[in-house]
Amino acid sequence: MKAIPVELLDPASPDAGVTAHFGDPLREQRTLASAVGVVDRSHRGVLVVPGADRLTWLHSLTTQHVSTLAPHQGTELLVLSPHGHVEHHAMVTDDGGTTWLDVEPGTAPELLAFLTRMRFMMRVEPADATPGWALLSLVGPAAPDAAAALGAGPLRAPDVVAPPGPKFAAGSVPPRPTSGYDVSPLPGGGWARWGPLGVDLLVPRAARDGVLATLAVPQCGVWAYEALRVAARVPRLGFETDHRTLPVEVGWLAAAVHLDKGCYRGQETVARVHHLGRPPRRLVLLHLDGVSTDHPPARHTPVTTADGREVGFVGTALRHFELGMVALALLRRSVPDDAPLRVAGAAAAVDAGL
């Protein structure tokens, strides 16, 4: 099937540079949901942090407990503003000598600039490795088996610690990353990491086409990957977030935030909101009714009540092979699940399934 690039369909998309679909996006979604497919996500940025102090240094700067991150283990972390708003999200892998951060397209230079400013006298050498490395994602029930065909060792399923309730006792959260993703080195360089949506493969960019051929599984576009992400209610920086987003609002508390570690930028806000238990907004899945075209509402389209009052915004909207037209949206917490809502002229209803 012919690969249709994202930029041909949406020149302004952050996902420009990879394939949107191979002719049948809904079939590709079914493949990822029921079997296994590989998605080229090589437009993501890749930073490396070598150096003896890398883990304690990242531990002090970010939301995650990474000082005890073991070799060949992964997790997630956030960088917050001084007021506790999300500025960066990174998937993390440590190989025993270097910590790898893979991040949203276009965000690597800004994150690298922040890390470089914060080096001081620490033995770390953060650098942009995007030109040399590409991220591919195996998605589907058979993803670990497909990774094994490349020589990846057995991968344990992700291990995520549930956040404690408000006003928890100090020391009650284990001193470890709140999300643990198993990692295996790949024979040709790079690694395989089992994460929230499948097995991510970091491979030398020059070897990307050869790896895709060796996998011998269907190639699927990033549109199919996004559909499964939305159905799983997994947020994405810059899509389900804005400049005011707090980690708890979009569900990053469990995967990316350790609530009982030392101070880091924005920690006071995280603790205050958690202990009060009243985050101002929440991430929801919306069902959209009345969208008569294949063009879903644009990112950050307002969500309004029946009387026109704005109560949130759409992050990612798309057509899912089972759910129909759906969207992830960030809504005011006061909006009830049964409220009649509107998005760009279409009726919208909150899916209260989770």
C-alpha positions, 0 to 999 in steps of 0.5 A, a space after each residue: 500500500 502507498 504511504 500517505 505522509 502526514 504533511 500531505 494531509 495536514 501541513 501544520 501537524 506536529 506529526 509531519 515527517 512520518 506516515 499518516 496511513 497506508 490507505 486504510 486507517 480503520 483497518 490499521 487500527 484493527 491490526 494494532 488492536 487485535 494482532 500487531 503492527 509497527 508504527 514509524 514514530 521517528 519524528 520524536 526527539 531523542 536526547 541523551 544524558 551520559 555521565 556519572 551524575 545523570 540519575 541523581 541530577 535528573 531526580 533533582 530536576 524532574 517529577 520522577 524518582 529516577 535516582 534508583 532507576 536500574 540499568 535496562 529500566 524505563 519510566 516517564 518524567 515531567 519538567 514543571 514550571 515554578 508554578 507546577 504547570 507541565 512544560 515537558 514530558 519524556 519517556 525515559 530509558 537507562 542503559 547503564 551508562 546513558 539515560 535516553 529521553 524520547 520526547 514530543 516532536 519539536 520539543 527536544 531543543 527547548 528541553 535540551 536548553 533547559 537541561 544545559 542551563 541546569 548542569 552547574 558542576 554536575 558530571 553530565 553531558 546532555 545532547 541531542 541524538 535525534 539525527 542518529 536515532 529513530 523510534 518505532 512502536 510495536 502495538 498490539 497483543 503480539 508486540 512482545 513476540 515481534 520484539 523478540 524476533 529482533 533479538 530483544 530478551 523477554 520483557 516484563 509487563 509495565 509496573 505502575 504504582 497507584 498514587 497514594 490518597 490525600 494526606 498520605 504518611 511520609 515514606 508510604 510511597 516506595 522509593 522507586 520510579 512510579 512507573 517501571 518499563 522493562 528494557 532489553 538491548 537490541 543486537 544492532 544497537 538501541 533497545 526495546 522498551 515495553 511501555 503504556 501502548 506497546 513496545 517502543 524500539 530505538 534503532 539507529 536511524 540508518 538501520 530503520 528501513 532494515 529493521 522494518 523489513 526484518 520485523 515482518 509485521 504490517 506497517 501502520 500509520 501514526 493515525 492508527 497509533 493515535 486512535 488507540 492512544 485516544 481510546 486508552 485515554 493517554 494524554 499527549 503534551 501539546 495536544 491534551 495540555 496547555 500552558 496551565 495544565 497540572 499533572 493530575 488533570 491529565 492522569 500523569 500522576 501515576 506514571 510520571 510523578 513521585 509524590 514523596 521525593 525531594 524538592 523539584 521545580 513545581 513540587 509545592 503545587 503538585 503537593 497542594 493540589 493532591 492533598 486538597 483533592 481538587 484539581 481544576 480540570 480533568 481529562 475525559 473521552 468525548 463521543 461526538 455526534 453530528 460530525 458529517 465529514 472525515 475532518 474532526 475538530 481541530 486541536 484546542 477547539 473549545 468545548 461549550 455547554 448548550 448555552 454557549 459557555 466555554 468549559 474546556 477544549 478538545 485535544 485529539 479528535 479522530 474517528 475510531 474503528 469501534 467508537 466512531 468520532 471521539 475526542 480527548 478533552 480537558 474539561 472543568 471538573 465541575 462539568 457533570 458527566 451527563 452535561 449536554 456539550 457542543 464541539 464545533 457545532 457537534 453534540 458531545 457527550 462524556 464517556 463515563 466508562 473510566 
